[in-house]
């Protein structure tokens, strides 16, 4: 399955950003991509950089956005993964990823389960934790375990998707550095981010795909110096081997071939699911074991 990862930056406003994205999707489709994946909250600025009730207005076009991306998937004949700010009701919002089939129909959606609350990543202010659980989505290109950003740090989320039959794990993402951090600290953060996701691939015998944004985005409130999103979008095979890797600055389309037969062969050699001691894991649902 030829897959395209679209790593991009915010282009100053929603219209310009979406236009850039659509050109990239068209290019990917013309190059034979069957599955195209966009980053987290890719339509607009990363508004969670500050707490501002006016930013809830960004979710007002959610229904229109669904129609737009549905048409985009159908026009290009690709399975398309998008990430939107969902207004579910007045005062109730989600960070939601959606998969559109090649004919534009919605194959399924996932509402982000793990919600961070860190300096310049104030997502708890905006998003209600997801209530759809960890359910893989059946598509014409495979059964996709769709998760979002902060979910990527949790092995439980990846494992549950694998146990429910996911063929691959996909993480639309928005993560970056603070310019004031020391270079060694930046390296540690990036290494940790890559390593934890590769470990999900290895532990579950599944390919994983992570699509991040690039570029510097500023705090409109002036409280902080903003975030420099570190890119490095990548895909690995079922043994954690890199299939494609982006740099930390450029907008680009990355291509890779996902081989599900290889995943099956890896699981036959490394049968981690067979050897799980499910009789001994009951305490895993506790917050902490005193």
N, C-alpha and C positions, 0 to 999 in steps of 0.2 A: 504494500500500500504506500504510494508516494504521498508524503506529508509535507506541508509547508508551515513553518513557524514565522509569524510576522512580528519582528521586533521593531518598534517605532517609538517616536517621541510625541509629546503634545505640541501642536503647531499653532498655539496662541488662542484658538477658539475651536468650538465643536465642528463648525462647517469645514474649516480647512483640514482639521485632523481626520474627519470622516472621508473627505475627498482623497486624502493621501492613502488611507486604509483601503478604499475601494479600488484604487489603481493597483495596489499591491496584491489584493485578492484576484483581480483580473489577470495580472501577470502570473501569479501562482497557478491559476487554472489553465492558462495558455501553455504553461510548462508541464502540465499533466498532473498537478496535485489533485488528489481525491479528497483529502482532508486538510482544511485550513484552520489554523488556530491563532486567535488574537490574544493580547495580554489582558490583564485585569483593568476594568473600568477604562477601556481604551478610547472611548469616544471623546473624552474631555480631559480637563486637568485632574490631577489627583487631589480632590477637594478635601480629603481627610487630613491634610497637612495642618489644618486649623479647625477650631470649632466655631461654626457660623450657621445659624438657623436659615439664612438665605440660601445656603447650598442645597437645602431640601428641594428647592425649585428645580434643580437639575434632574430630578426624577419625574417631573410632570409629563415628560414626553415618552414615558416608558412604553405605552401602548403603540404610539407612532413608531418608536424605535424597533419594536418587534416586527411591524409590517415592513419597515425599511430593510432590516437585515434578512428577513425572510425572502424578500424580492432579490436581494443581493446574492444569497445562496442559490436561488433558482436560476437567476440570470447567468451565473457562472458555472452551474452544474456541479457544485462541490458540497460536501458536508462541512458546515461552518460552525465554529465555536466562538461565541461572543460573550462578553461580560458587561452587564448592565446594572444601573442603579434602579432597583424596582420599588415603585410606590405601590404597596399592597392595599393600603387604606390610609386615611388621614392619621398621621403620627406613627405609621408602621411601615418600615422600609427594610429592604434586604439587599445584600450584595449577591447578585444572582448571575449564574452562568447558564447559557442556553445553547443547545445543539439544534441546528437546523439541518434537515435532510436536503438532498440534492434537488428535490422538488419544492423546497421552501417550507415544508411542513415542520412543525416543532417535534423533534424526536423525544425531547425531555429537557428538564432543567434541574439545576442544583442550587440551593441557597447556602451560602457560606456558613459553615458550622462554628468554626473557631474564629472569634473576633478579637483582634488585638487592641490594646490601649497603651500606646507608648508615645513619647514625645514625637510630634509631627506625624504620627500614625494613629489619629484619634478616631478609630473606626467604631468603637462602642458608642460614641456620640450619635452616629448615623444609622448603624445597622442592628437590627434584631437578629439574633442567632437563627440559623436555618432550622426548619422543622420538617424537611423532606428526608432526613436521614442520609445514610451512605448507600445509595442505590445506583448500580451501574445502569447506563442508558443504552438500549439496543439501537444500533444504527446499521445502515447498509455497508459500513466499512468495519464493523466489529462492535463489541460490547465495551463501552467506554466508561471507566471510572473517573468521573469529572469531579475535581476538587478545586479550591481556590486559595492561593497564596499562603496565608498563615496556617492553613490545613496541612501544608507540606512538612511542617515540623513534627507532626503527630503520626507515629507508626500505626496507631490504632485505626486511623481513618484509611490508610492505605491497605491495611490487613483486611478490614471489613469489606472493602471494595473487591479485593482479591478473592475472599471467601465466597462472595456472591457472584463470582464468575467473570469479573472484568478481564478484558483482553489487554488493556493498557491503562495507565494512569496519566491524567493530564492536569496540569496546574497553570492556569492563567495567573499572572503574578505582577505585583508592583512593589519592588523593594530596592532600597538604595543606601548610599553612604551619606554621612554628613561631612562636608568638606573639612571641618575642623578636626575630624578624627585623624589619628596618626596612621601612616601607611601600613604599619604592621597590624594595627587593629582592623583596618579595612580588609587586609588579606585574610585575617582570621575569620571575619564575618562571611566573606565570599566563600572561603573554603568550607566553612560549616554548612552554608546554604546548599552548595553543590553536593557535599558528602551525604547529608541527611537524605536527599532525594535519590541519590544513587543507591543508598542503602535500602530504600523502599523497593527499588527495582530488583536488587539482589535477593532480599528476604522473601519476596513474593514471586520471583521468576517472571517478571513482567517488564515490558518496555515502559519508560516514563518520558513525558515531554513537559518542559517548563518554559513558558514564554513570558519574558519580562520586558518592561519598557526601558528607554534610555532618556538622557537629557536632564538638565537641571530645572527644577520647578521650585518656585518661591512661595513663602508664607505671606499671603496678602495682608495678614494682621501685623507682620513685622516682628513677631515674637521670636521666631527662629530664623535661621539662615537658609532654610529650605532643604530639599533632598536632591542629591544627584543619583538618579536611578542607574543601577550598575549593569543593566543589560545581561550579558552572559547567558542568554537563552540557550537551551541545549536539549538534546534527546539522547537517551541511552537505550541499549538493548537489555535483555533479561538478566545479563550478568553484570550490569552496571557499566558496560563498555560504551564509550562515547560514539554516537552516530553523527552528530553535528554539534558545533559550539560557536556561538557568536562572540564578538568582542564586547567591551564595556562602553562603547561610545556611539557606534554607527547604527543607523536604521538599516535593516537588511531583511531579506527573505532567506531563511535557511530551509534546505530540503533534506529529507532523509527517507529511507525506505524502511517501513516497519514489517518485520517478518514474523508472523504469528507461529509458523511452523518451527522456527528456531526457538521460540519461547517454550513450546511443548517439549522440544528436545532437551532444553536446559532443565526443565522441571523433572524430566525422567532421570537426569544425572544427579541433580540436587533436589531430592524430594522433601523439601522443608515442610510442606503442608502435611505430608504423611506422618512425620515424626513429631508433630506438635503434641505436647502433653496437655490436652484439653481438660483432663481430669484435675490438673493442678493449677489452673489459671483463674479460679473463681474470684480471687481478691483483686484482679485487675480493674474491676469496676469501682473500687474504693478510691476516694480522693487522696488519701495517704494512709499508710499502715503503721499505726503507732506501736 
